[in-house]
Amino acid sequence: MTRKRRRLYLVVALVSVLGIATALVLTAFQDSLVYFYSPSDIAEKSPGVDRRFRLGGLVKEGSVQKEAGGTTAFVVTDLRAEVPVRYTGLLPDLFREGQGVVTQGKLDARGQFIAQEVLAKHDEKYMPPEVADALKKSGEWRPEAAGAGG
């Protein structure tokens, strides 16, 4: 084997290893990204079943139902579209109907959002920026109802 051929094999091997390492890094990075969707975004372009993302909006008035086993069912809306949510666990103290909420989880095959985490607003003037932006985008923004978020 000539010296030139050995060098070629070495370069090909190094490029292959670098390509595999890059693919692994990008795959790990993609798995750790969590996108934000409003109910209208989900209605327009579904993020897909079993893909983790954040859902934000307002907790629909009259939609909160406590179930056995510590499960709570409620509806998140941006006043244009609605997404049913189920969450098992303790809800934040500030969780209320008509208030801004951001949930993290996955859609199931029936289109119901299974939340693994629920985040509520901090005080009566605060709305998460993502929720405020989604409401502005939907044309349902009421600045008198929120403060620091927008």
ZAMAR-709141 format. One line per 8 residues: number of its first residue (from 1); their letters; for each residue x, y, z of C-alpha. Coordinates in Angstrom, 1 decimal. Example, Ala and Ser with C-alpha at 12.3 -4.5 7.8 and 13.67 -1.06 7.14 Angstrom:
BEGIN
1	AS	12.3 -4.5 7.8; 13.7 -1.1 7.1 .
//
This chain:
BEGIN
1	MTRKRRRL	0.0 0.0 0.0; 1.4 3.3 -1.0; 1.8 6.3 1.3; -0.7 8.3 -0.7; -3.3 5.6 -0.4; -2.8 5.3 3.4; -3.2 9.0 3.7; -6.5 8.8 1.7 .
9	YLVVALVS	-7.9 6.1 3.9; -7.0 8.1 7.0; -8.7 11.2 5.6; -11.8 9.2 4.7; -11.9 7.6 8.2; -11.5 11.0 9.9; -14.3 12.6 7.8; -16.6 9.6 8.5 .
17	VLGIATAL	-16.0 9.9 12.3; -16.5 13.6 12.2; -19.8 13.1 10.3; -21.1 10.5 12.7; -20.2 12.7 15.7; -21.9 15.7 14.1; -25.1 13.6 13.4; -25.1 12.4 17.1 .
25	VLTAFQDS	-24.7 16.0 18.4; -27.5 17.3 16.2; -29.8 14.4 17.1; -29.2 15.1 20.8; -29.8 18.8 20.3; -33.1 18.2 18.4; -34.4 15.9 21.2; -33.7 18.6 23.9 .
33	LVYFYSPS	-35.5 21.4 22.0; -39.0 22.2 23.3; -41.1 24.4 21.0; -44.0 26.7 22.1; -47.4 26.3 20.5; -50.7 28.1 21.0; -54.0 26.3 20.5; -54.4 28.0 17.1 .
41	DIAEKSPG	-50.9 26.8 16.1; -51.9 23.3 17.0; -55.1 23.5 15.0; -53.3 24.9 11.9; -50.2 22.6 12.0; -50.2 19.8 14.4; -46.8 19.2 16.0; -47.4 15.4 15.9 .
49	VDRRFRLG	-48.2 12.7 18.4; -45.6 12.0 21.1; -43.5 15.1 20.3; -42.7 17.1 23.5; -43.6 20.8 23.3; -45.1 23.7 25.3; -48.7 24.7 25.0; -49.7 28.1 26.3 .
57	GLVKEGSV	-52.9 30.1 26.5; -55.7 30.8 29.0; -57.4 28.3 31.1; -61.0 28.3 29.8; -63.7 29.4 32.2; -65.7 26.4 33.6; -63.4 23.8 32.1; -61.4 22.6 35.2 .
65	QKEAGGTT	-62.5 19.2 36.4; -60.8 17.3 39.2; -60.7 13.5 38.6; -59.8 10.6 40.8; -56.1 9.9 41.4; -55.0 13.6 41.4; -55.7 14.1 37.7; -57.1 17.4 36.5 .
73	AFVVTDLR	-58.7 18.0 33.1; -59.0 21.5 31.7; -59.0 23.3 28.4; -56.4 25.8 27.2; -57.6 28.4 24.8; -56.3 31.4 22.9; -59.9 32.5 22.4; -59.8 31.2 18.8 .
81	AEVPVRYT	-59.0 27.5 19.3; -59.0 25.1 22.3; -57.0 22.1 23.4; -58.1 19.7 26.1; -55.4 19.0 28.7; -54.9 16.3 31.3; -52.4 16.7 34.1; -51.7 14.3 37.0 .
89	GLLPDLFR	-50.1 16.0 40.0; -50.3 19.1 42.1; -51.2 22.2 40.3; -49.5 25.5 41.1; -51.3 27.6 43.8; -51.9 30.4 41.3; -53.6 28.1 38.7; -57.1 29.4 38.0 .
97	EGQGVVTQ	-59.7 29.6 35.3; -59.3 32.6 33.0; -55.6 32.9 33.8; -52.5 32.4 31.7; -50.8 29.0 31.8; -48.0 27.3 30.1; -48.0 23.5 30.0; -45.3 21.1 28.8 .
105	GKLDARGQ	-46.1 17.6 27.5; -47.2 15.7 24.4; -50.3 15.3 22.3; -51.9 11.8 22.4; -53.5 10.0 19.5; -56.9 11.5 20.4; -55.6 15.1 20.2; -55.6 15.6 24.0 .
113	FIAQEVLA	-52.5 17.2 25.5; -51.0 15.1 28.3; -49.1 17.6 30.5; -46.1 16.6 32.5; -45.6 20.2 33.9; -48.0 23.1 34.5; -46.7 26.6 35.0; -49.0 29.4 36.2 .
121	KHDEKYMP	-48.6 33.1 36.2; -46.7 34.8 39.0; -49.2 37.5 40.1; -52.3 39.1 38.9; -50.4 41.4 36.5; -48.1 38.9 34.9; -48.8 36.8 31.8; -46.0 34.6 30.3 .
129	PEVADALK	-44.6 36.4 27.2; -45.3 33.4 25.0; -49.0 33.4 26.0; -49.2 37.2 25.5; -47.6 36.9 22.0; -50.0 34.1 21.0; -53.0 36.2 22.1; -51.7 39.2 20.2 .
137	KSGEWRPE	-51.2 37.0 17.1; -54.8 35.7 17.4; -56.2 39.3 17.8; -57.6 38.6 21.2; -55.0 40.6 23.3; -56.5 42.6 26.1; -53.7 44.8 27.5; -55.8 45.8 30.6 .
145	AAGAGG	-56.0 42.1 31.6; -52.2 41.6 31.6; -49.1 43.6 32.5; -45.5 42.5 32.4; -45.9 40.0 29.6; -46.3 42.4 26.8 .
//
